[in-house]
Amino acid sequence: MSMALLMQILPFVVILGVFYLFLILPEKKRRKKYEGMLDSLKVNDEVLTRGGIIGKIITIKDDYVVVESGPERARLKLSKQGISTVLTEEESK
């Protein structure tokens, strides 16, 4: 391989490396943390859905949860992927 060809390819390799470090790697970390949070869901956890609904988990099945919300205790059946975060005691008040 000639030196000129190597100097033409090198910038592309560097750009791919930067993309991997700053875009792909952090996204993998976030996804792993999110999937860990979904796997650790349990009954009576206070959760925030992607739609902005705050409620308490009543039932957990394989790929969905039943969340109870509001003063009328409305029950919603949601996909686990619809859960955004698990709220701590301080966040839910």
Helices and strands as residue ranges (DSSP letters): H 3-19, I 20-24, H 25-39, E 46-49, E 54-60, E 64-69, E 74-79, G 80-82, E 83-87, H 89-92
